[in-house]
Structures are given as C-alpha cells and as structure tokens.
Amino acid sequence: MKMEITRPTFIINEKTCRNNIRQMAQKAKMNNLVFRPHFKTHQSAEIGSWFREEGVKKITVSSVQMADYFAEAGWEDILIAFPVNILEIEKINQLALKIKLSLLIESKDSAEFLKNNLNYETVIYIKIDTGYHRTGIASNNFKKINKILEIVRNSKNLKFTGFLTHAGHTYNCKSKEEIIKIHSDSMNQLKVIKDNFINNFREAIISIGDTPSCSIANDFQGVNEIRPGNFVFYDVMQYFLGSCGTQDIAVALACPVVARHKERNEIVIYGGAVHLSNEFVLNKKMEKVFGLIVKLNQNGWSEPLTECYVSDLSQEHGIIHLPSNQFEKFEIGDVIGILPIHSCLTANLADAYITLDHCKIEKMKFAFQ
C-alpha cells in the first residue's frame, strides 16, 4: 500500500463497504422491510451518500448532534434511537421544524415533557426491552406502555409510529443458533405488544436493529423496519459471532511498529486504547484478543495472520503476540494493519478515514474534539 502513514490511521476498503451496504439493502427489500440504517458507526456524510445510491431515504442516529449533522447533509427523515434527552429540547424543536424527526421514549415523564414542550409534529417510538436490559420498558409491562400511549394520544404534536427494540444481547452469543433464538424471542415479544394495542393503533410498526440478527436471520415475519449499523464496516466481534467473514470487514487500523522483543515474541505498535478502544474477544485458548493482524498491500490487506493478535493495550501502546516463525517478518518502521474488535468504537476514535486510493473521508466532528 503506497500510502504515507506515520501514525495510527483508519483505512476503509470502499468496495467492501459498498458491498456490505448493498447486501443489507437487498435483504431488506427481499423481506419487504423498511431499511433505516444506523449511522452512528461511520458518522460520515460521504459514506451516508453511498447508502443513498442504494435507495435509502430514512436513517437512524444516536444523538441530537448527530441528527443535526446529517440533517445538514440533506437527510430529511431521521430517528434518534436513544432515550430522549429532555435537556436538549431547544435543539430538538429546531430539528423538528426542518425535518421529519423521530424520537425514542420509554417513560411517562419524558412523554409528558414532550407533550408540553414540543412545538412541532414529531414521530414517537416506544422503546421495548426484549432481554438486553439496557433501556426500554419490559415487554410484559402493558400498563406502563398504555400510560405513555394515552399521553401521546392526547398530544397534538406527538405522533406514535410503533415499538422499537435493540436486541444487543445477541453480541454475547456463542453460536448462530443462539442469535436466531434471541431474534425470534424478540420478534414474538413485540408481536404480542402490537397485537395488544392494534385496535387503537392500527398503523403501529415493529422496528428491530442489531447487526447479528439482521445479518444472520432470514425470518422477519411481523417486522416492518430494520436499523442495523455495524454491518457497514463489520469487525472481528461480528466475525467471531458468525455475522460475517473476514473478507467482509471493510476497515483496518494502520499502525507503525515501534519496538521488537524477540525474547517474548512480541512487537509494540503505535496504536493503543485511544485508537482501538478496550474491547476484546476471547479466542479458543480463552486469551484476550484486542485485534487481529493483517499485512497491508496495494489491494488493501491480507487475511488475518495465523496466531497473530493484539494481546494487550495501554493508552498509546499496542502489544502484538506473534509465533516465532512470524516475528522476523516485522521490523521497526513497518506499518501493519489491525482488524478492530468493535469498528463502531474504533471509527468513533478516528479523526477521519482514508480509502485505499488515498482519498480522505471526513466524519462528524464532536464538540469535545
């Protein structure tokens, strides 16, 4: 790869990335699903335009600031799939004035606040917890759901659209069969809720969003909308889950080699937790793996090198474990590639991206950057 890299650099294989987008868009179309991809993974207006080329018109984001960024990029139908932060009501009203804005609520208090403080029509999803236990109303708590719906029904600006879940517990699965079971359980729980309220809300939809389910499952009976995000890049975690192959991972972090320790069969890279995050998976030996190692080349990168992985991280340092027959292949000053464990977090830590043909892709700039 003829690229001037002197520090940790996030590299995108545009062809692979576009293929991931195309395949998920086609899967949604085949299953008659609305495809509302989550843009928190890439956070880039330019990559967002690749989705437009596949017919995407509705998107998901994770913050008011991100919604504002993509609204400025021309997106007109945006869901903020994070429990509404009522402290941002002024900005929420500004967004609701210029786009079709959808918000996520899970409490009576938030619903009451929005009823009294929203100035413009806004779409509302109710967040349901189908087993992840992060946020959302328990799927059997019809009483709480009904209280929120009563508030929405009596509000001129709140327009209920449906029930939403994120089955994030699929990320803890050990097999595809486990993922399919969680996917089926989540769909069934949401179907029971929808059936219970269908007489009063006939147009209510069901929206699901985790990448493992959306990648592996083929049965979406009863689902109206999918919101996966990680699939745009994929990563080592998704590979371990069976959501993708290594050939589908569209990103790598290029890192300079800065030290070698033959007595330990370890090399040190400039690339630590502030570049990769502290996410890890466990290999078959139950060792922590913070990234897989690939050799960069003119076409992108190789398949992961056997038994080579990032074994430890500190703030700026990455420690790479190598078998003895691989150690001599790396010298100080070489630049190697790391396939990230969780591409969403690694991408979030990057200032910008570089494509294989040396083009720079700008991404959203956060206020604290």
C-alpha positions as a Markdown table, in Angstrom:
| # | Residue | x | y | z |
|---|---|---|---|---|
| 1 | Met | 0.0 | 0.0 | 0.0 |
| 2 | Lys | 1.7 | 3.2 | -1.2 |
| 3 | Met | 0.4 | 5.5 | 1.5 |
| 4 | Glu | 2.2 | 7.9 | 3.7 |
| 5 | Ile | 1.3 | 6.6 | 7.1 |
| 6 | Thr | 3.2 | 7.9 | 10.2 |
| 7 | Arg | 0.6 | 7.4 | 12.9 |
| 8 | Pro | -2.5 | 5.3 | 13.6 |
| 9 | Thr | -4.7 | 5.7 | 10.6 |
| 10 | Phe | -8.2 | 4.3 | 10.0 |
| 11 | Ile | -8.4 | 2.8 | 6.5 |
| 12 | Ile | -11.6 | 1.9 | 4.6 |
| 13 | Asn | -11.9 | -0.6 | 1.8 |
| 14 | Glu | -14.6 | 1.3 | -0.1 |
| 15 | Lys | -15.5 | -1.6 | -2.4 |
| 16 | Thr | -16.1 | -3.9 | 0.6 |
| 17 | Cys | -18.0 | -1.2 | 2.4 |
| 18 | Arg | -20.3 | -0.5 | -0.5 |
| 19 | Asn | -20.9 | -4.3 | -0.9 |
| 20 | Asn | -22.0 | -4.6 | 2.7 |
| 21 | Ile | -24.4 | -1.7 | 2.2 |
| 22 | Arg | -25.8 | -3.2 | -1.0 |
| 23 | Gln | -26.3 | -6.7 | 0.5 |
| 24 | Met | -28.2 | -5.4 | 3.6 |
| 25 | Ala | -30.3 | -3.1 | 1.4 |
| 26 | Gln | -31.2 | -6.1 | -0.9 |
| 27 | Lys | -32.0 | -8.2 | 2.2 |
| 28 | Ala | -34.4 | -5.6 | 3.4 |
| 29 | Lys | -36.1 | -5.3 | 0.0 |
| 30 | Met | -36.4 | -9.1 | -0.3 |
| 31 | Asn | -38.2 | -9.2 | 3.1 |
| 32 | Asn | -40.4 | -6.1 | 2.4 |
| 33 | Leu | -38.7 | -4.2 | 5.2 |
| 34 | Val | -38.0 | -0.5 | 5.6 |
| 35 | Phe | -34.3 | -0.1 | 5.8 |
| 36 | Arg | -33.4 | 2.6 | 8.3 |
| 37 | Pro | -29.6 | 2.1 | 8.9 |
| 38 | His | -27.9 | 3.4 | 11.9 |
| 39 | Phe | -25.3 | 5.9 | 11.0 |
| 40 | Lys | -23.5 | 6.0 | 14.4 |
| 41 | Thr | -20.9 | 3.5 | 13.1 |
| 42 | His | -19.5 | 5.6 | 10.2 |
| 43 | Gln | -20.6 | 9.1 | 11.2 |
| 44 | Ser | -19.7 | 10.4 | 7.7 |
| 45 | Ala | -21.8 | 12.4 | 5.3 |
| 46 | Glu | -19.8 | 10.9 | 2.4 |
| 47 | Ile | -20.4 | 7.3 | 3.4 |
| 48 | Gly | -24.0 | 8.3 | 4.0 |
| 49 | Ser | -24.2 | 9.2 | 0.3 |
| 50 | Trp | -23.3 | 5.6 | -0.5 |
| 51 | Phe | -26.5 | 4.5 | 1.2 |
| 52 | Arg | -28.5 | 6.9 | -0.9 |
| 53 | Glu | -27.2 | 5.2 | -4.0 |
| 54 | Glu | -28.9 | 2.0 | -2.7 |
| 55 | Gly | -32.2 | 3.8 | -2.3 |
| 56 | Val | -32.0 | 4.5 | 1.5 |
| 57 | Lys | -34.2 | 7.5 | 2.5 |
| 58 | Lys | -34.6 | 7.0 | 6.2 |
| 59 | Ile | -31.8 | 6.8 | 8.8 |
| 60 | Thr | -31.1 | 6.3 | 12.5 |
| 61 | Val | -28.6 | 8.2 | 14.6 |
| 62 | Ser | -27.7 | 8.1 | 18.3 |
| 63 | Ser | -27.7 | 11.8 | 19.4 |
| 64 | Val | -29.3 | 15.2 | 18.7 |
| 65 | Gln | -25.9 | 16.4 | 17.5 |
| 66 | Met | -25.6 | 13.6 | 15.0 |
| 67 | Ala | -29.1 | 14.2 | 13.8 |
| 68 | Asp | -28.2 | 17.8 | 13.2 |
| 69 | Tyr | -25.1 | 16.8 | 11.3 |
| 70 | Phe | -27.0 | 14.5 | 8.9 |
| 71 | Ala | -29.8 | 16.9 | 8.5 |
| 72 | Glu | -27.3 | 19.5 | 7.3 |
| 73 | Ala | -26.1 | 16.8 | 4.8 |
| 74 | Gly | -29.6 | 16.6 | 3.4 |
| 75 | Trp | -31.3 | 13.7 | 5.2 |
| 76 | Glu | -34.9 | 14.5 | 5.9 |
| 77 | Asp | -36.2 | 11.5 | 7.9 |
| 78 | Ile | -34.1 | 10.8 | 11.0 |
| 79 | Leu | -34.7 | 8.7 | 14.1 |
| 80 | Ile | -32.7 | 9.5 | 17.2 |
| 81 | Ala | -32.6 | 5.9 | 18.7 |
| 82 | Phe | -31.5 | 7.0 | 22.1 |
| 83 | Pro | -33.9 | 7.7 | 25.1 |
| 84 | Val | -34.8 | 11.4 | 24.5 |
| 85 | Asn | -32.7 | 13.8 | 26.5 |
| 86 | Ile | -35.2 | 16.5 | 27.5 |
| 87 | Leu | -32.4 | 18.9 | 28.3 |
| 88 | Glu | -31.9 | 19.3 | 24.5 |
| 89 | Ile | -35.5 | 20.4 | 23.8 |
| 90 | Glu | -34.4 | 23.6 | 22.2 |
| 91 | Lys | -32.3 | 21.8 | 19.6 |
| 92 | Ile | -35.0 | 19.1 | 19.2 |
| 93 | Asn | -37.5 | 21.7 | 18.3 |
| 94 | Gln | -35.1 | 23.2 | 15.8 |
| 95 | Leu | -34.7 | 19.8 | 14.1 |
| 96 | Ala | -38.4 | 19.1 | 14.2 |
| 97 | Leu | -39.1 | 22.3 | 12.3 |
| 98 | Lys | -36.9 | 21.4 | 9.3 |
| 99 | Ile | -37.0 | 17.5 | 9.1 |
| 100 | Lys | -39.3 | 14.6 | 9.9 |
| 101 | Leu | -37.8 | 13.8 | 13.3 |
| 102 | Ser | -38.5 | 10.6 | 15.2 |
| 103 | Leu | -37.8 | 10.3 | 19.0 |
| 104 | Leu | -37.5 | 7.4 | 21.3 |
| 105 | Ile | -39.3 | 7.4 | 24.7 |
| 106 | Glu | -39.5 | 4.8 | 27.5 |
| 107 | Ser | -41.1 | 6.8 | 30.3 |
| 108 | Lys | -44.2 | 8.6 | 31.2 |
| 109 | Asp | -42.2 | 11.6 | 32.4 |
| 110 | Ser | -40.4 | 12.0 | 29.0 |
| 111 | Ala | -43.7 | 11.7 | 27.2 |
| 112 | Glu | -45.3 | 14.4 | 29.4 |
| 113 | Phe | -42.4 | 16.7 | 28.9 |
| 114 | Leu | -42.5 | 16.3 | 25.1 |
| 115 | Lys | -46.3 | 16.8 | 25.1 |
| 116 | Asn | -45.8 | 20.2 | 26.9 |
| 117 | Asn | -42.7 | 21.4 | 25.2 |
| 118 | Leu | -42.6 | 20.2 | 21.6 |
| 119 | Asn | -43.5 | 23.0 | 19.2 |
| 120 | Tyr | -43.7 | 20.8 | 16.0 |
| 121 | Glu | -45.1 | 17.5 | 15.0 |
| 122 | Thr | -42.7 | 14.7 | 16.0 |
| 123 | Val | -42.8 | 10.9 | 15.5 |
| 124 | Ile | -42.6 | 8.8 | 18.6 |
| 125 | Tyr | -41.3 | 5.2 | 19.0 |
| 126 | Ile | -41.6 | 3.4 | 22.3 |
| 127 | Lys | -38.5 | 1.5 | 23.4 |
| 128 | Ile | -39.1 | -2.1 | 24.5 |
| 129 | Asp | -36.7 | -4.2 | 26.4 |
| 130 | Thr | -36.8 | -7.8 | 25.0 |
| 131 | Gly | -33.9 | -9.1 | 27.1 |
| 132 | Tyr | -30.9 | -6.8 | 26.7 |
| 133 | His | -31.8 | -4.9 | 29.9 |
| 134 | Arg | -30.1 | -1.7 | 29.0 |
| 135 | Thr | -33.0 | 0.6 | 28.3 |
| 136 | Gly | -36.7 | 0.2 | 27.5 |
| 137 | Ile | -39.9 | -0.9 | 29.0 |
| 138 | Ala | -40.2 | -4.6 | 29.9 |
| 139 | Ser | -42.2 | -6.2 | 27.1 |
| 140 | Asn | -44.9 | -7.5 | 29.5 |
| 141 | Asn | -45.5 | -4.1 | 31.2 |
| 142 | Phe | -48.6 | -3.2 | 29.2 |
| 143 | Lys | -49.7 | -0.8 | 32.0 |
| 144 | Lys | -46.7 | 1.4 | 31.5 |
| 145 | Ile | -46.9 | 1.2 | 27.7 |
| 146 | Asn | -50.5 | 2.2 | 27.9 |
| 147 | Lys | -49.9 | 5.2 | 30.1 |
| 148 | Ile | -47.3 | 6.5 | 27.5 |
| 149 | Leu | -49.7 | 5.9 | 24.7 |
| 150 | Glu | -52.5 | 7.8 | 26.5 |
| 151 | Ile | -50.2 | 10.8 | 26.8 |
| 152 | Val | -49.3 | 10.6 | 23.1 |
| 153 | Arg | -52.9 | 10.2 | 22.0 |
| 154 | Asn | -53.8 | 13.4 | 23.9 |
| 155 | Ser | -50.9 | 15.4 | 22.4 |
| 156 | Lys | -51.2 | 17.5 | 19.2 |
| 157 | Asn | -47.5 | 17.1 | 18.3 |
| 158 | Leu | -46.7 | 13.5 | 19.3 |
| 159 | Lys | -47.4 | 11.0 | 16.6 |
| 160 | Phe | -46.9 | 7.4 | 17.7 |
| 161 | Thr | -45.5 | 5.1 | 15.0 |
| 162 | Gly | -44.6 | 1.9 | 16.7 |
| 163 | Phe | -42.5 | -0.3 | 19.0 |
| 164 | Leu | -38.7 | -0.5 | 18.8 |
| 165 | Thr | -36.1 | -2.8 | 20.3 |
| 166 | His | -32.4 | -3.3 | 20.1 |
| 167 | Ala | -31.5 | -7.0 | 21.0 |
| 168 | Gly | -28.0 | -6.1 | 22.0 |
| 169 | His | -27.7 | -9.4 | 23.9 |
| 170 | Thr | -27.0 | -11.1 | 20.6 |
| 171 | Tyr | -23.5 | -9.7 | 21.0 |
| 172 | Asn | -22.9 | -12.1 | 23.9 |
| 173 | Cys | -24.0 | -15.2 | 21.9 |
| 174 | Lys | -21.7 | -18.2 | 21.3 |
| 175 | Ser | -23.4 | -19.5 | 18.1 |
| 176 | Lys | -25.7 | -18.5 | 15.2 |
| 177 | Glu | -28.4 | -20.7 | 16.7 |
| 178 | Glu | -28.3 | -18.6 | 19.9 |
| 179 | Ile | -28.6 | -15.4 | 17.9 |
| 180 | Ile | -31.6 | -16.8 | 15.9 |
| 181 | Lys | -33.3 | -17.7 | 19.2 |
| 182 | Ile | -32.9 | -14.2 | 20.6 |
| 183 | His | -34.1 | -12.8 | 17.3 |
| 184 | Ser | -37.2 | -15.0 | 17.3 |
| 185 | Asp | -37.9 | -14.3 | 21.0 |
| 186 | Ser | -37.7 | -10.5 | 20.4 |
| 187 | Met | -40.0 | -10.6 | 17.4 |
| 188 | Asn | -42.5 | -12.7 | 19.4 |
| 189 | Gln | -42.5 | -10.3 | 22.3 |
| 190 | Leu | -43.0 | -7.3 | 20.1 |
| 191 | Lys | -45.8 | -9.1 | 18.2 |
| 192 | Val | -47.7 | -9.7 | 21.5 |
| 193 | Ile | -47.4 | -6.0 | 22.3 |
| 194 | Lys | -48.5 | -4.9 | 18.9 |
| 195 | Asp | -51.5 | -7.3 | 19.0 |
| 196 | Asn | -52.5 | -5.9 | 22.4 |
| 197 | Phe | -52.6 | -2.3 | 21.1 |
| 198 | Ile | -53.6 | -2.9 | 17.5 |
| 199 | Asn | -57.2 | -1.9 | 17.9 |
| 200 | Asn | -56.2 | 1.7 | 18.9 |
| 201 | Phe | -53.1 | 2.0 | 16.8 |
| 202 | Arg | -53.6 | 0.1 | 13.6 |
| 203 | Glu | -50.6 | 1.5 | 11.8 |
| 204 | Ala | -48.1 | 0.6 | 14.6 |
| 205 | Ile | -44.9 | -0.9 | 13.3 |
| 206 | Ile | -42.2 | -3.1 | 14.8 |
| 207 | Ser | -38.6 | -1.9 | 14.4 |
| 208 | Ile | -35.5 | -4.0 | 15.3 |
| 209 | Gly | -31.9 | -3.1 | 14.9 |
| 210 | Asp | -29.0 | -5.4 | 15.9 |
| 211 | Thr | -26.4 | -6.3 | 13.2 |
| 212 | Pro | -26.1 | -10.0 | 14.2 |
| 213 | Ser | -29.8 | -10.7 | 13.8 |
| 214 | Cys | -30.1 | -8.6 | 10.7 |
| 215 | Ser | -27.1 | -10.4 | 9.1 |
| 216 | Ile | -27.9 | -14.0 | 10.1 |
| 217 | Ala | -31.7 | -14.2 | 10.3 |
| 218 | Asn | -33.9 | -14.9 | 7.3 |
| 219 | Asp | -37.3 | -14.8 | 9.1 |
| 220 | Phe | -38.6 | -11.3 | 9.7 |
| 221 | Gln | -42.3 | -12.1 | 10.0 |
| 222 | Gly | -44.1 | -9.3 | 11.7 |
| 223 | Val | -41.2 | -6.9 | 11.5 |
| 224 | Asn | -41.6 | -3.7 | 9.5 |
| 225 | Glu | -38.2 | -2.0 | 9.8 |
| 226 | Ile | -34.6 | -2.8 | 10.5 |
| 227 | Arg | -31.9 | -0.5 | 11.8 |
| 228 | Pro | -28.5 | -2.3 | 11.8 |
| 229 | Gly | -25.4 | -0.1 | 11.8 |
| 230 | Asn | -22.2 | -2.0 | 12.4 |
| 231 | Phe | -22.6 | -4.1 | 9.2 |
| 232 | Val | -21.4 | -1.2 | 7.1 |
| 233 | Phe | -17.8 | -2.0 | 8.4 |
| 234 | Tyr | -18.2 | -5.2 | 10.3 |
| 235 | Asp | -15.4 | -6.2 | 12.6 |
| 236 | Val | -13.7 | -9.1 | 14.5 |
| 237 | Met | -16.5 | -9.4 | 17.0 |
| 238 | Gln | -19.0 | -9.9 | 14.2 |
| 239 | Tyr | -16.7 | -12.4 | 12.6 |
| 240 | Phe | -16.5 | -14.4 | 15.9 |
| 241 | Leu | -20.3 | -14.2 | 16.1 |
| 242 | Gly | -20.7 | -15.6 | 12.6 |
| 243 | Ser | -22.3 | -12.4 | 11.2 |
| 244 | Cys | -19.6 | -12.0 | 8.5 |
| 245 | Gly | -16.4 | -13.5 | 7.1 |
| 246 | Thr | -13.1 | -11.7 | 7.5 |
| 247 | Gln | -13.4 | -10.7 | 3.8 |
| 248 | Asp | -16.4 | -8.6 | 4.8 |
| 249 | Ile | -14.5 | -6.5 | 7.3 |
| 250 | Ala | -14.2 | -3.2 | 5.5 |
| 251 | Val | -11.8 | -1.4 | 7.8 |
| 252 | Ala | -8.4 | -1.7 | 9.4 |
| 253 | Leu | -6.3 | 0.5 | 11.6 |
| 254 | Ala | -2.8 | 1.0 | 10.2 |
| 255 | Cys | -0.2 | 1.2 | 13.0 |
| 256 | Pro | 3.6 | 1.8 | 12.9 |
| 257 | Val | 5.8 | -0.8 | 14.6 |
| 258 | Val | 7.9 | 1.0 | 17.2 |
| 259 | Ala | 9.7 | -1.8 | 19.1 |
| 260 | Arg | 10.5 | -5.5 | 19.0 |
| 261 | His | 11.1 | -8.0 | 21.9 |
| 262 | Lys | 12.3 | -11.3 | 20.5 |
| 263 | Glu | 12.6 | -12.9 | 23.9 |
| 264 | Arg | 8.8 | -12.6 | 24.3 |
| 265 | Asn | 7.8 | -12.9 | 20.6 |
| 266 | Glu | 6.2 | -9.5 | 20.9 |
| 267 | Ile | 6.2 | -6.3 | 18.9 |
| 268 | Val | 5.0 | -3.0 | 20.0 |
| 269 | Ile | 2.8 | -0.7 | 17.8 |
| 270 | Tyr | 1.9 | 2.9 | 18.0 |
| 271 | Gly | -1.8 | 2.2 | 18.4 |
| 272 | Gly | -3.4 | 1.7 | 21.8 |
| 273 | Ala | -6.7 | 2.0 | 23.6 |
| 274 | Val | -7.2 | 5.6 | 22.5 |
| 275 | His | -7.1 | 4.4 | 18.9 |
| 276 | Leu | -8.7 | 0.9 | 19.1 |
| 277 | Ser | -10.8 | 1.1 | 22.3 |
| 278 | Asn | -10.5 | -1.6 | 25.1 |
| 279 | Glu | -13.0 | -4.0 | 23.5 |
| 280 | Phe | -11.8 | -7.6 | 23.2 |
| 281 | Val | -13.0 | -11.1 | 22.3 |
| 282 | Leu | -11.7 | -14.4 | 23.7 |
| 283 | Asn | -10.0 | -16.9 | 21.4 |
| 284 | Lys | -10.2 | -20.7 | 21.6 |
| 285 | Lys | -7.5 | -20.6 | 24.2 |
| 286 | Met | -9.6 | -18.1 | 26.3 |
| 287 | Glu | -6.9 | -15.4 | 25.7 |
| 288 | Lys | -8.0 | -11.8 | 25.3 |
| 289 | Val | -7.8 | -10.6 | 21.7 |
| 290 | Phe | -7.9 | -6.8 | 21.1 |
| 291 | Gly | -7.5 | -7.0 | 17.3 |
| 292 | Leu | -6.3 | -9.4 | 14.5 |
| 293 | Ile | -3.2 | -8.7 | 12.5 |
| 294 | Val | -3.1 | -8.3 | 8.7 |
| 295 | Lys | -0.4 | -7.3 | 6.2 |
| 296 | Leu | -1.2 | -4.2 | 4.3 |
| 297 | Asn | -0.8 | -4.4 | 0.5 |
| 298 | Gln | -1.7 | -2.5 | -2.7 |
| 299 | Asn | -5.2 | -4.1 | -2.7 |
| 300 | Gly | -5.9 | -3.5 | 0.9 |
| 301 | Trp | -4.8 | -6.2 | 3.3 |
| 302 | Ser | -4.3 | -9.9 | 3.7 |
| 303 | Glu | -6.3 | -12.4 | 5.6 |
| 304 | Pro | -5.6 | -12.4 | 9.3 |
| 305 | Leu | -2.2 | -13.9 | 10.1 |
| 306 | Thr | -2.4 | -17.2 | 12.0 |
| 307 | Glu | -1.9 | -16.9 | 15.8 |
| 308 | Cys | -1.0 | -13.2 | 15.5 |
| 309 | Tyr | -3.1 | -10.8 | 17.5 |
| 310 | Val | -3.1 | -7.7 | 19.7 |
| 311 | Ser | -2.7 | -9.2 | 23.2 |
| 312 | Asp | -2.6 | -6.1 | 25.3 |
| 313 | Leu | -3.3 | -2.4 | 25.2 |
| 314 | Ser | -2.4 | 0.7 | 27.1 |
| 315 | Gln | -3.2 | 4.3 | 26.2 |
| 316 | Glu | -0.9 | 4.6 | 23.2 |
| 317 | His | 0.8 | 1.2 | 23.1 |
| 318 | Gly | -0.4 | -2.0 | 21.5 |
| 319 | Ile | 1.3 | -5.3 | 22.2 |
| 320 | Ile | 1.2 | -7.9 | 19.4 |
| 321 | His | 1.8 | -11.5 | 20.2 |
| 322 | Leu | 3.4 | -13.4 | 17.3 |
| 323 | Pro | 4.6 | -17.0 | 16.9 |
| 324 | Ser | 8.4 | -17.3 | 16.5 |
| 325 | Asn | 8.1 | -18.0 | 12.7 |
| 326 | Gln | 6.3 | -14.7 | 12.2 |
| 327 | Phe | 8.5 | -12.5 | 14.4 |
| 328 | Glu | 11.3 | -11.9 | 11.9 |
| 329 | Lys | 8.9 | -10.7 | 9.3 |
| 330 | Phe | 8.3 | -7.4 | 11.1 |
| 331 | Glu | 10.8 | -4.6 | 11.5 |
| 332 | Ile | 10.7 | -1.3 | 13.4 |
| 333 | Gly | 9.3 | 1.3 | 11.0 |
| 334 | Asp | 6.9 | -1.2 | 9.3 |
| 335 | Val | 3.2 | -0.4 | 9.2 |
| 336 | Ile | 0.8 | -3.2 | 9.9 |
| 337 | Gly | -2.9 | -3.5 | 9.9 |
| 338 | Ile | -5.2 | -4.2 | 12.8 |
| 339 | Leu | -8.7 | -5.5 | 12.2 |
| 340 | Pro | -10.7 | -3.9 | 15.1 |
| 341 | Ile | -12.8 | -5.8 | 17.6 |
| 342 | His | -15.6 | -3.2 | 17.5 |
| 343 | Ser | -15.5 | -1.0 | 14.5 |
| 344 | Cys | -18.0 | 1.4 | 15.9 |
| 345 | Leu | -15.7 | 2.4 | 18.7 |
| 346 | Thr | -12.6 | 2.4 | 16.6 |
| 347 | Ala | -14.2 | 4.6 | 14.0 |
| 348 | Asn | -15.5 | 7.0 | 16.7 |
| 349 | Leu | -12.0 | 7.5 | 17.9 |
| 350 | Ala | -10.6 | 8.3 | 14.5 |
| 351 | Asp | -10.4 | 12.0 | 13.3 |
| 352 | Ala | -11.1 | 11.0 | 9.7 |
| 353 | Tyr | -10.8 | 8.0 | 7.4 |
| 354 | Ile | -8.5 | 7.2 | 4.4 |
| 355 | Thr | -9.6 | 5.0 | 1.5 |
| 356 | Leu | -7.3 | 2.6 | -0.3 |
| 357 | Asp | -6.9 | 5.1 | -3.2 |
| 358 | His | -5.7 | 7.7 | -0.7 |
| 359 | Cys | -8.9 | 9.8 | -0.6 |
| 360 | Lys | -9.7 | 11.3 | 2.8 |
| 361 | Ile | -13.2 | 10.9 | 4.1 |
| 362 | Glu | -14.3 | 13.5 | 6.7 |
| 363 | Lys | -16.6 | 12.5 | 9.5 |
| 364 | Met | -18.7 | 14.2 | 12.1 |
| 365 | Lys | -16.7 | 16.4 | 14.5 |
| 366 | Phe | -17.9 | 16.2 | 18.1 |
| 367 | Ala | -17.9 | 19.3 | 20.2 |
| 368 | Phe | -15.2 | 17.9 | 22.5 |
| 369 | Gln | -12.8 | 17.1 | 19.6 |
